[in-house]
């Protein structure tokens, strides 16, 4: 029974792909979805910010996620933003409204540093 279902599902997917490919008015939708960039994400792991320098446009929201087994923070040097202590798996997000360079560090482990460059 399970094999028949898998075959049926594969056939339905193949049919959907063929219909989509043959329908030009749907193409702009797929191009728009493909062209949408993923929101900036900075992973914290092994006592480092995995992307120590990132560049974004004004209005972008950057999210940091703690993948480490110990707590960390995300704290701007100029005090523009400051997260709470992030446990494993927790996230912190901040939206950068204007251009500039925003250096940050982990207040629990100050050797951990990074920078967000916001360019118009």
Buried (B, 14 or more C-beta within 10 A) or exposed (E): EEEEEEEEEEEEEEEEEEEEEEEEEEEEEEEEEEEEEEEBBBBBEEEBBBBEEBEBEEEBEBBBBBEBEEBBBBBBEEEBBEBEEBEEEBEBBBEBEEEEEBBBBBBEBEEBBBBBBBEE
